[in-house]
């Protein structure tokens, strides 16, 4: 799988906590953060309100792109 490098700013306390969690689980901080992000995305995909907001955004974007294309 291709990867993309991102920069992330965290409050120091959260950074220390994620580092401790990662060490306890024997994974890198980077992997622990990926797990958390993956869980967040899975939760959003299951959220009906999120899906409704996403559909609305898609419709708005489609309308704008169609106007720009004309």
N, C-alpha and C positions, 0 to 999 in steps of 0.2 A: 504494500500500500504506500502511495506517495504521502509525504508529510510536508507540512508547512510550518515554518518557524514563526512564532508569535511572541511578542513581548507582553508581559503581564505585571501589573503593579498591584500588590496586596498590602493591606495593613500589616505592620510588623508582627502583631500578635497572631494573625491568621497564618502568616508565612511560617512562624515558629511551630504552630500547631500542625500544619500540613506536613512539615518536615518530621515532626515527632510521629505522626500517624504513618508516614511513609516508612520510617525506620522500623517501627513496630511490625509493619506488614512485610518488611524485607523488599520493598520496591523503591525505585527512585522517586524523588519529588515530582519529576515530570510525569511519571506513570500514574502517581496518585492523583495528580491534577487531571490527567486524561480520564481516569475512572470517574471523577466527580463531574466532569463536563459531559461524558457519555451518559451518566445517570440523569443529568439535567435535560439533555436533549430527548432521551427516552420519555421522561416525565412530561415534557412539553408536547410530544407527539401524541400522548394519551389524553391530553387536556382538551376538552371540547371547546372551551372558551378561546384557547390559543388557536385552535384550528379555525374558528370563526374569524378571529383577528387576521390570521394569515390569508384566508380567502378574500377578506375585504381589501387587504393590502395588494393582493394579486390583481384584483379587479381595478383598483385605483392605478396601479402601475401599468396595466394593460391599456387603460384609457389614455394615460399620458403618453405612452410610447406610440399608440396609434395616431394621436394628434401630432406628435413630432414627426412621424413618418409621412404625413400628408403634405 
